[in-house]
């Protein structure tokens, strides 16, 4: 099964998602905490691709392996 291209399949939803992401980035949460939240959501959704992506991003932001695990 091929991956869904969200910006093509649902452009209005994709634009809303981008707006939410922008607002979250301007909020009070530290970058590492944001990524930890995204990792947890990805775990709940069962998306291995997203878990890997957000774990990689958290490491780039300076998150420790201990907190990731």
PDB file with one MODEL, atoms N, CA, C and O in Angstrom:
MODEL        1
ATOM      1  N   UNK A   1       0.848  -1.177   0.000  1.00  0.00           N
ATOM      2  CA  UNK A   1       0.000   0.000   0.000  1.00  0.00           C
ATOM      3  C   UNK A   1       0.894   1.241   0.000  1.00  0.00           C
ATOM      4  O   UNK A   1       1.837   1.323   0.787  1.00  0.00           O
ATOM      5  N   UNK A   2       0.610   2.187  -0.861  1.00  0.00           N
ATOM      6  CA  UNK A   2       1.404   3.408  -0.907  1.00  0.00           C
ATOM      7  C   UNK A   2       0.949   4.380   0.169  1.00  0.00           C
ATOM      8  O   UNK A   2      -0.187   4.323   0.640  1.00  0.00           O
ATOM      9  N   UNK A   3       1.849   5.266   0.544  1.00  0.00           N
ATOM     10  CA  UNK A   3       1.556   6.261   1.577  1.00  0.00           C
ATOM     11  C   UNK A   3       0.630   7.341   1.017  1.00  0.00           C
ATOM     12  O   UNK A   3       0.715   7.703  -0.157  1.00  0.00           O
ATOM     13  N   UNK A   4      -0.224   7.830   1.850  1.00  0.00           N
ATOM     14  CA  UNK A   4      -1.144   8.902   1.506  1.00  0.00           C
ATOM     15  C   UNK A   4      -0.385  10.224   1.456  1.00  0.00           C
ATOM     16  O   UNK A   4       0.367  10.549   2.375  1.00  0.00           O
ATOM     17  N   UNK A   5      -0.578  10.962   0.412  1.00  0.00           N
ATOM     18  CA  UNK A   5       0.002  12.300   0.305  1.00  0.00           C
ATOM     19  C   UNK A   5      -1.058  13.277   0.782  1.00  0.00           C
ATOM     20  O   UNK A   5      -1.973  13.638   0.042  1.00  0.00           O
ATOM     21  N   UNK A   6      -0.918  13.698   2.030  1.00  0.00           N
ATOM     22  CA  UNK A   6      -1.958  14.470   2.687  1.00  0.00           C
ATOM     23  C   UNK A   6      -2.253  15.789   1.971  1.00  0.00           C
ATOM     24  O   UNK A   6      -3.417  16.165   1.831  1.00  0.00           O
ATOM     25  N   UNK A   7      -1.230  16.486   1.522  1.00  0.00           N
ATOM     26  CA  UNK A   7      -1.486  17.789   0.899  1.00  0.00           C
ATOM     27  C   UNK A   7      -2.209  17.662  -0.438  1.00  0.00           C
ATOM     28  O   UNK A   7      -2.808  18.628  -0.913  1.00  0.00           O
ATOM     29  N   UNK A   8      -2.157  16.474  -1.051  1.00  0.00           N
ATOM     30  CA  UNK A   8      -2.913  16.252  -2.287  1.00  0.00           C
ATOM     31  C   UNK A   8      -4.302  15.686  -1.994  1.00  0.00           C
ATOM     32  O   UNK A   8      -5.279  16.057  -2.644  1.00  0.00           O
ATOM     33  N   UNK A   9      -4.384  14.792  -1.018  1.00  0.00           N
ATOM     34  CA  UNK A   9      -5.650  14.131  -0.717  1.00  0.00           C
ATOM     35  C   UNK A   9      -6.632  15.042   0.016  1.00  0.00           C
ATOM     36  O   UNK A   9      -7.842  14.968  -0.196  1.00  0.00           O
ATOM     37  N   UNK A  10      -6.095  15.901   0.880  1.00  0.00           N
ATOM     38  CA  UNK A  10      -6.965  16.774   1.677  1.00  0.00           C
ATOM     39  C   UNK A  10      -6.266  18.112   1.916  1.00  0.00           C
ATOM     40  O   UNK A  10      -5.790  18.373   3.021  1.00  0.00           O
ATOM     41  N   UNK A  11      -6.201  18.951   0.902  1.00  0.00           N
ATOM     42  CA  UNK A  11      -5.439  20.203   1.029  1.00  0.00           C
ATOM     43  C   UNK A  11      -5.933  21.127   2.142  1.00  0.00           C
ATOM     44  O   UNK A  11      -5.119  21.790   2.785  1.00  0.00           O
ATOM     45  N   UNK A  12      -7.243  21.190   2.387  1.00  0.00           N
ATOM     46  CA  UNK A  12      -7.762  22.060   3.447  1.00  0.00           C
ATOM     47  C   UNK A  12      -7.343  21.556   4.819  1.00  0.00           C
ATOM     48  O   UNK A  12      -6.972  22.344   5.690  1.00  0.00           O
ATOM     49  N   UNK A  13      -7.402  20.249   5.009  1.00  0.00           N
ATOM     50  CA  UNK A  13      -6.981  19.646   6.284  1.00  0.00           C
ATOM     51  C   UNK A  13      -5.489  19.865   6.478  1.00  0.00           C
ATOM     52  O   UNK A  13      -5.036  20.177   7.579  1.00  0.00           O
ATOM     53  N   UNK A  14      -4.732  19.699   5.407  1.00  0.00           N
ATOM     54  CA  UNK A  14      -3.284  19.884   5.480  1.00  0.00           C
ATOM     55  C   UNK A  14      -2.941  21.320   5.872  1.00  0.00           C
ATOM     56  O   UNK A  14      -2.055  21.537   6.699  1.00  0.00           O
ATOM     57  N   UNK A  15      -3.622  22.292   5.297  1.00  0.00           N
ATOM     58  CA  UNK A  15      -3.378  23.694   5.642  1.00  0.00           C
ATOM     59  C   UNK A  15      -3.715  23.968   7.106  1.00  0.00           C
ATOM     60  O   UNK A  15      -3.000  24.712   7.779  1.00  0.00           O
ATOM     61  N   UNK A  16      -4.790  23.376   7.598  1.00  0.00           N
ATOM     62  CA  UNK A  16      -5.161  23.538   9.008  1.00  0.00           C
ATOM     63  C   UNK A  16      -4.108  22.911   9.915  1.00  0.00           C
ATOM     64  O   UNK A  16      -3.770  23.466  10.960  1.00  0.00           O
ATOM     65  N   UNK A  17      -3.593  21.753   9.511  1.00  0.00           N
ATOM     66  CA  UNK A  17      -2.543  21.082  10.278  1.00  0.00           C
ATOM     67  C   UNK A  17      -1.287  21.957  10.335  1.00  0.00           C
ATOM     68  O   UNK A  17      -0.664  22.078  11.390  1.00  0.00           O
ATOM     69  N   UNK A  18      -0.915  22.562   9.214  1.00  0.00           N
ATOM     70  CA  UNK A  18       0.253  23.446   9.194  1.00  0.00           C
ATOM     71  C   UNK A  18       0.051  24.653  10.109  1.00  0.00           C
ATOM     72  O   UNK A  18       0.977  25.070  10.805  1.00  0.00           O
ATOM     73  N   UNK A  19      -1.145  25.208  10.106  1.00  0.00           N
ATOM     74  CA  UNK A  19      -1.442  26.344  10.976  1.00  0.00           C
ATOM     75  C   UNK A  19      -1.337  25.942  12.447  1.00  0.00           C
ATOM     76  O   UNK A  19      -0.808  26.698  13.262  1.00  0.00           O
ATOM     77  N   UNK A  20      -1.840  24.757  12.788  1.00  0.00           N
ATOM     78  CA  UNK A  20      -1.746  24.273  14.167  1.00  0.00           C
ATOM     79  C   UNK A  20      -0.287  24.052  14.552  1.00  0.00           C
ATOM     80  O   UNK A  20       0.123  24.422  15.652  1.00  0.00           O
ATOM     81  N   UNK A  21       0.481  23.467  13.680  1.00  0.00           N
ATOM     82  CA  UNK A  21       1.908  23.224  13.944  1.00  0.00           C
ATOM     83  C   UNK A  21       2.643  24.544  14.170  1.00  0.00           C
ATOM     84  O   UNK A  21       3.487  24.636  15.062  1.00  0.00           O
ATOM     85  N   UNK A  22       2.337  25.546  13.386  1.00  0.00           N
ATOM     86  CA  UNK A  22       2.963  26.862  13.544  1.00  0.00           C
ATOM     87  C   UNK A  22       2.612  27.463  14.900  1.00  0.00           C
ATOM     88  O   UNK A  22       3.483  28.012  15.575  1.00  0.00           O
ATOM     89  N   UNK A  23       1.359  27.366  15.304  1.00  0.00           N
ATOM     90  CA  UNK A  23       0.925  27.894  16.600  1.00  0.00           C
ATOM     91  C   UNK A  23       1.601  27.153  17.749  1.00  0.00           C
ATOM     92  O   UNK A  23       2.012  27.768  18.732  1.00  0.00           O
ATOM     93  N   UNK A  24       1.714  25.847  17.626  1.00  0.00           N
ATOM     94  CA  UNK A  24       2.363  25.042  18.669  1.00  0.00           C
ATOM     95  C   UNK A  24       3.830  25.432  18.802  1.00  0.00           C
ATOM     96  O   UNK A  24       4.342  25.542  19.916  1.00  0.00           O
ATOM     97  N   UNK A  25       4.502  25.640  17.689  1.00  0.00           N
ATOM     98  CA  UNK A  25       5.926  26.035  17.724  1.00  0.00           C
ATOM     99  C   UNK A  25       6.117  27.401  18.387  1.00  0.00           C
ATOM    100  O   UNK A  25       7.167  27.654  18.977  1.00  0.00           O
ATOM    101  N   UNK A  26       5.134  28.273  18.301  1.00  0.00           N
ATOM    102  CA  UNK A  26       5.215  29.592  18.943  1.00  0.00           C
ATOM    103  C   UNK A  26       4.845  29.534  20.421  1.00  0.00           C
ATOM    104  O   UNK A  26       5.044  30.504  21.151  1.00  0.00           O
ATOM    105  N   UNK A  27       4.313  28.407  20.859  1.00  0.00           N
ATOM    106  CA  UNK A  27       3.857  28.261  22.239  1.00  0.00           C
ATOM    107  C   UNK A  27       4.995  28.085  23.228  1.00  0.00           C
ATOM    108  O   UNK A  27       6.168  28.186  22.868  1.00  0.00           O
ATOM    109  N   UNK A  28       4.637  27.819  24.484  1.00  0.00           N
ATOM    110  CA  UNK A  28       5.632  27.789  25.557  1.00  0.00           C
ATOM    111  C   UNK A  28       6.440  26.486  25.681  1.00  0.00           C
ATOM    112  O   UNK A  28       7.407  26.438  26.442  1.00  0.00           O
ATOM    113  N   UNK A  29       6.067  25.449  24.959  1.00  0.00           N
ATOM    114  CA  UNK A  29       6.756  24.174  25.128  1.00  0.00           C
ATOM    115  C   UNK A  29       8.145  24.191  24.515  1.00  0.00           C
ATOM    116  O   UNK A  29       8.361  24.707  23.419  1.00  0.00           O
ATOM    117  N   UNK A  30       9.064  23.618  25.246  1.00  0.00           N
ATOM    118  CA  UNK A  30      10.421  23.424  24.760  1.00  0.00           C
ATOM    119  C   UNK A  30      10.390  22.495  23.545  1.00  0.00           C
ATOM    120  O   UNK A  30       9.517  21.632  23.449  1.00  0.00           O
ATOM    121  N   UNK A  31      11.334  22.664  22.617  1.00  0.00           N
ATOM    122  CA  UNK A  31      11.369  21.857  21.392  1.00  0.00           C
ATOM    123  C   UNK A  31      11.450  20.364  21.701  1.00  0.00           C
ATOM    124  O   UNK A  31      10.817  19.558  21.018  1.00  0.00           O
ATOM    125  N   UNK A  32      12.215  19.990  22.711  1.00  0.00           N
ATOM    126  CA  UNK A  32      12.332  18.558  23.030  1.00  0.00           C
ATOM    127  C   UNK A  32      11.022  18.010  23.578  1.00  0.00           C
ATOM    128  O   UNK A  32      10.643  16.879  23.271  1.00  0.00           O
ATOM    129  N   UNK A  33      10.331  18.800  24.386  1.00  0.00           N
ATOM    130  CA  UNK A  33       9.042  18.351  24.926  1.00  0.00           C
ATOM    131  C   UNK A  33       8.027  18.192  23.806  1.00  0.00           C
ATOM    132  O   UNK A  33       7.255  17.233  23.798  1.00  0.00           O
ATOM    133  N   UNK A  34       8.021  19.127  22.856  1.00  0.00           N
ATOM    134  CA  UNK A  34       7.117  18.998  21.706  1.00  0.00           C
ATOM    135  C   UNK A  34       7.357  17.682  20.977  1.00  0.00           C
ATOM    136  O   UNK A  34       6.408  16.982  20.622  1.00  0.00           O
ATOM    137  N   UNK A  35       8.611  17.350  20.756  1.00  0.00           N
ATOM    138  CA  UNK A  35       8.912  16.110  20.044  1.00  0.00           C
ATOM    139  C   UNK A  35       8.530  14.884  20.872  1.00  0.00           C
ATOM    140  O   UNK A  35       8.064  13.890  20.315  1.00  0.00           O
ATOM    141  N   UNK A  36       8.720  14.936  22.195  1.00  0.00           N
ATOM    142  CA  UNK A  36       8.299  13.819  23.036  1.00  0.00           C
ATOM    143  C   UNK A  36       6.788  13.600  22.946  1.00  0.00           C
ATOM    144  O   UNK A  36       6.321  12.462  22.913  1.00  0.00           O
ATOM    145  N   UNK A  37       6.033  14.690  22.906  1.00  0.00           N
ATOM    146  CA  UNK A  37       4.574  14.587  22.758  1.00  0.00           C
ATOM    147  C   UNK A  37       4.242  13.960  21.406  1.00  0.00           C
ATOM    148  O   UNK A  37       3.373  13.092  21.321  1.00  0.00           O
ATOM    149  N   UNK A  38       4.922  14.390  20.362  1.00  0.00           N
ATOM    150  CA  UNK A  38       4.667  13.843  19.025  1.00  0.00           C
ATOM    151  C   UNK A  38       5.031  12.361  18.960  1.00  0.00           C
ATOM    152  O   UNK A  38       4.352  11.576  18.297  1.00  0.00           O
ATOM    153  N   UNK A  39       6.104  11.986  19.651  1.00  0.00           N
ATOM    154  CA  UNK A  39       6.479  10.562  19.695  1.00  0.00           C
ATOM    155  C   UNK A  39       5.365   9.759  20.352  1.00  0.00           C
ATOM    156  O   UNK A  39       4.984   8.699  19.854  1.00  0.00           O
ATOM    157  N   UNK A  40       4.841  10.261  21.468  1.00  0.00           N
ATOM    158  CA  UNK A  40       3.779   9.536  22.184  1.00  0.00           C
ATOM    159  C   UNK A  40       2.523   9.414  21.321  1.00  0.00           C
ATOM    160  O   UNK A  40       1.902   8.352  21.278  1.00  0.00           O
ATOM    161  N   UNK A  41       2.152  10.478  20.646  1.00  0.00           N
ATOM    162  CA  UNK A  41       0.985  10.437  19.764  1.00  0.00           C
ATOM    163  C   UNK A  41       1.216   9.417  18.650  1.00  0.00           C
ATOM    164  O   UNK A  41       0.312   8.662  18.294  1.00  0.00           O
ATOM    165  N   UNK A  42       2.423   9.400  18.105  1.00  0.00           N
ATOM    166  CA  UNK A  42       2.750   8.442  17.053  1.00  0.00           C
ATOM    167  C   UNK A  42       2.681   7.005  17.567  1.00  0.00           C
ATOM    168  O   UNK A  42       2.267   6.102  16.840  1.00  0.00           O
ATOM    169  N   UNK A  43       3.087   6.793  18.823  1.00  0.00           N
ATOM    170  CA  UNK A  43       2.965   5.463  19.422  1.00  0.00           C
ATOM    171  C   UNK A  43       1.498   5.061  19.537  1.00  0.00           C
ATOM    172  O   UNK A  43       1.128   3.933  19.210  1.00  0.00           O
ATOM    173  N   UNK A  44       0.673   5.980  19.997  1.00  0.00           N
ATOM    174  CA  UNK A  44      -0.761   5.697  20.130  1.00  0.00           C
ATOM    175  C   UNK A  44      -1.366   5.394  18.761  1.00  0.00           C
ATOM    176  O   UNK A  44      -2.198   4.495  18.636  1.00  0.00           O
ATOM    177  N   UNK A  45      -0.953   6.140  17.734  1.00  0.00           N
ATOM    178  CA  UNK A  45      -1.458   5.919  16.378  1.00  0.00           C
ATOM    179  C   UNK A  45      -0.842   4.708  15.697  1.00  0.00           C
ATOM    180  O   UNK A  45      -1.351   4.243  14.677  1.00  0.00           O
ATOM    181  N   UNK A  46       0.249   4.192  16.253  1.00  0.00           N
ATOM    182  CA  UNK A  46       0.907   3.029  15.673  1.00  0.00           C
ATOM    183  C   UNK A  46       1.669   3.336  14.391  1.00  0.00           C
ATOM    184  O   UNK A  46       1.784   2.483  13.511  1.00  0.00           O
ATOM    185  N   UNK A  47       2.190   4.558  14.288  1.00  0.00           N
ATOM    186  CA  UNK A  47       2.891   4.967  13.067  1.00  0.00           C
ATOM    187  C   UNK A  47       4.405   4.908  13.294  1.00  0.00           C
ATOM    188  O   UNK A  47       4.989   5.818  13.882  1.00  0.00           O
ATOM    189  N   UNK A  48       5.025   3.833  12.824  1.00  0.00           N
ATOM    190  CA  UNK A  48       6.465   3.670  12.998  1.00  0.00           C
ATOM    191  C   UNK A  48       7.265   4.727  12.257  1.00  0.00           C
ATOM    192  O   UNK A  48       8.301   5.178  12.745  1.00  0.00           O
ATOM    193  N   UNK A  49       6.799   5.123  11.092  1.00  0.00           N
ATOM    194  CA  UNK A  49       7.469   6.180  10.328  1.00  0.00           C
ATOM    195  C   UNK A  49       7.563   7.456  11.167  1.00  0.00           C
ATOM    196  O   UNK A  49       8.625   8.071  11.257  1.00  0.00           O
ATOM    197  N   UNK A  50       6.448   7.843  11.776  1.00  0.00           N
ATOM    198  CA  UNK A  50       6.414   9.078  12.567  1.00  0.00           C
ATOM    199  C   UNK A  50       7.223   8.950  13.858  1.00  0.00           C
ATOM    200  O   UNK A  50       7.873   9.910  14.274  1.00  0.00           O
ATOM    201  N   UNK A  51       7.193   7.786  14.492  1.00  0.00           N
ATOM    202  CA  UNK A  51       8.005   7.565  15.685  1.00  0.00           C
ATOM    203  C   UNK A  51       9.475   7.787  15.355  1.00  0.00           C
ATOM    204  O   UNK A  51      10.190   8.467  16.091  1.00  0.00           O
ATOM    205  N   UNK A  52       9.918   7.209  14.245  1.00  0.00           N
ATOM    206  CA  UNK A  52      11.308   7.372  13.826  1.00  0.00           C
ATOM    207  C   UNK A  52      11.613   8.834  13.516  1.00  0.00           C
ATOM    208  O   UNK A  52      12.642   9.360  13.942  1.00  0.00           O
ATOM    209  N   UNK A  53      10.733   9.483  12.784  1.00  0.00           N
ATOM    210  CA  UNK A  53      10.944  10.888  12.400  1.00  0.00           C
ATOM    211  C   UNK A  53      11.053  11.784  13.635  1.00  0.00           C
ATOM    212  O   UNK A  53      11.971  12.599  13.727  1.00  0.00           O
ATOM    213  N   UNK A  54      10.127  11.639  14.579  1.00  0.00           N
ATOM    214  CA  UNK A  54      10.123  12.509  15.750  1.00  0.00           C
ATOM    215  C   UNK A  54      11.243  12.154  16.725  1.00  0.00           C
ATOM    216  O   UNK A  54      11.756  13.036  17.414  1.00  0.00           O
ATOM    217  N   UNK A  55      11.628  10.894  16.796  1.00  0.00           N
ATOM    218  CA  UNK A  55      12.770  10.503  17.631  1.00  0.00           C
ATOM    219  C   UNK A  55      14.054  11.118  17.087  1.00  0.00           C
ATOM    220  O   UNK A  55      14.885  11.614  17.848  1.00  0.00           O
ATOM    221  N   UNK A  56      14.205  11.083  15.788  1.00  0.00           N
ATOM    222  CA  UNK A  56      15.378  11.686  15.146  1.00  0.00           C
ATOM    223  C   UNK A  56      15.412  13.182  15.408  1.00  0.00           C
ATOM    224  O   UNK A  56      16.461  13.737  15.735  1.00  0.00           O
ATOM    225  N   UNK A  57      14.266  13.834  15.267  1.00  0.00           N
ATOM    226  CA  UNK A  57      14.188  15.280  15.498  1.00  0.00           C
ATOM    227  C   UNK A  57      14.478  15.606  16.965  1.00  0.00           C
ATOM    228  O   UNK A  57      15.163  16.587  17.254  1.00  0.00           O
ATOM    229  N   UNK A  58      13.966  14.799  17.888  1.00  0.00           N
ATOM    230  CA  UNK A  58      14.218  15.021  19.317  1.00  0.00           C
ATOM    231  C   UNK A  58      15.711  14.916  19.624  1.00  0.00           C
ATOM    232  O   UNK A  58      16.243  15.708  20.402  1.00  0.00           O
ATOM    233  N   UNK A  59      16.380  13.953  19.022  1.00  0.00           N
ATOM    234  CA  UNK A  59      17.828  13.818  19.215  1.00  0.00           C
ATOM    235  C   UNK A  59      18.556  15.055  18.695  1.00  0.00           C
ATOM    236  O   UNK A  59      19.486  15.542  19.337  1.00  0.00           O
ATOM    237  N   UNK A  60      18.140  15.562  17.539  1.00  0.00           N
ATOM    238  CA  UNK A  60      18.756  16.769  16.982  1.00  0.00           C
ATOM    239  C   UNK A  60      18.576  17.964  17.920  1.00  0.00           C
ATOM    240  O   UNK A  60      19.437  18.840  18.000  1.00  0.00           O
ATOM    241  N   UNK A  61      17.439  17.986  18.629  1.00  0.00           N
ATOM    242  CA  UNK A  61      17.152  19.076  19.569  1.00  0.00           C
ATOM    243  C   UNK A  61      17.868  18.887  20.905  1.00  0.00           C
ATOM    244  O   UNK A  61      17.785  19.750  21.779  1.00  0.00           O
ATOM    245  N   UNK A  62      18.577  17.753  21.070  1.00  0.00           N
ATOM    246  CA  UNK A  62      19.356  17.530  22.275  1.00  0.00           C
ATOM    247  C   UNK A  62      18.730  16.596  23.296  1.00  0.00           C
ATOM    248  O   UNK A  62      19.233  16.476  24.413  1.00  0.00           O
ATOM    249  N   UNK A  63      17.643  15.935  22.930  1.00  0.00           N
ATOM    250  CA  UNK A  63      16.987  15.003  23.853  1.00  0.00           C
ATOM    251  C   UNK A  63      17.898  13.811  24.117  1.00  0.00           C
ATOM    252  O   UNK A  63      18.625  13.365  23.229  1.00  0.00           O
ATOM    253  N   UNK A  64      17.854  13.301  25.339  1.00  0.00           N
ATOM    254  CA  UNK A  64      18.688  12.165  25.732  1.00  0.00           C
ATOM    255  C   UNK A  64      18.023  10.845  25.352  1.00  0.00           C
ATOM    256  O   UNK A  64      16.801  10.750  25.241  1.00  0.00           O
ATOM    257  N   UNK A  65      18.850   9.848  25.159  1.00  0.00           N
ATOM    258  CA  UNK A  65      18.329   8.504  24.866  1.00  0.00           C
ATOM    259  C   UNK A  65      17.487   7.989  26.030  1.00  0.00           C
ATOM    260  O   UNK A  65      16.473   7.322  25.827  1.00  0.00           O
ATOM    261  N   UNK A  66      17.905   8.298  27.219  1.00  0.00           N
ATOM    262  CA  UNK A  66      17.165   7.822  28.399  1.00  0.00           C
ATOM    263  C   UNK A  66      15.721   8.319  28.384  1.00  0.00           C
ATOM    264  O   UNK A  66      14.797   7.552  28.653  1.00  0.00           O
ATOM    265  N   UNK A  67      15.528   9.587  28.073  1.00  0.00           N
ATOM    266  CA  UNK A  67      14.155  10.115  28.038  1.00  0.00           C
ATOM    267  C   UNK A  67      13.386   9.592  26.839  1.00  0.00           C
ATOM    268  O   UNK A  67      12.170   9.414  26.910  1.00  0.00           O
ATOM    269  N   UNK A  68      14.086   9.345  25.733  1.00  0.00           N
ATOM    270  CA  UNK A  68      13.401   8.783  24.583  1.00  0.00           C
ATOM    271  C   UNK A  68      12.881   7.381  24.879  1.00  0.00           C
ATOM    272  O   UNK A  68      11.777   7.022  24.471  1.00  0.00           O
ATOM    273  N   UNK A  69      13.674   6.598  25.583  1.00  0.00           N
ATOM    274  CA  UNK A  69      13.262   5.242  25.919  1.00  0.00           C
ATOM    275  C   UNK A  69      12.397   5.238  27.149  1.00  0.00           C
ATOM    276  O   UNK A  69      11.952   4.178  27.588  1.00  0.00           O
TER     277      UNK A  69
ENDMDL
END
